[in-house]
Amino acid sequence: MLLLPALAMRFYPQAGVAWTALDFVAMGVLLAAACGALELGLRRGRALAYRAGFALAVATALLTAWVNLAVGMLGRAGDPANALFVAVLAVAVLGSAWARLRAPGLARAMAATALIQLAAAGIAMGMGRFAPVEVVLTACFALPWALAAALFRQAR
């Protein structure tokens, strides 16, 4: 995956991809963390619903972090409102740790994460300085968190 932006920069400069060394390091760290978490979750759970929920939660966390770092979920990448999504990821990670990666606790943690994601969209809407499409897309990120919660509930 890290080769794709490098190849785009080398062979398709018109694509506008301009990663720095720090961008590659950050994405490498994100991918390593996501792959490590996925490995842990897939080894921990035997039920298909547990594994699917864990994979979905990891993918959603990776996408949230990547989008937020790359372009920003709200406004631009440096907008202070994007700090809200650090809280979203913190709820997911800390809730998962608190649950000791057990399905019932993970179901509650992912449901809480979905609610925090919706709260972030609500705060953004209340700020009134973001395009409606940004707020709606931000709210849509609650869907995979909620689906992960449902999968964990099924895995009990």
Secondary structure, 3 states (H helix, E strand, C coil): CCHHHHHHHHHCHHHCCCCCHHHHHHHHHHHHHHHHHHHHHHHHCCCHHHHHHHHHHHHHHHHHHHHHHHCCCCCCCCCHHHHHHHHHHHHHHHHHHHCCCCHHHHHHHHHHHHHHHHHHHHHHHHHCCCCHHHHHHHHHCHHHHHHHHHHHHHCC
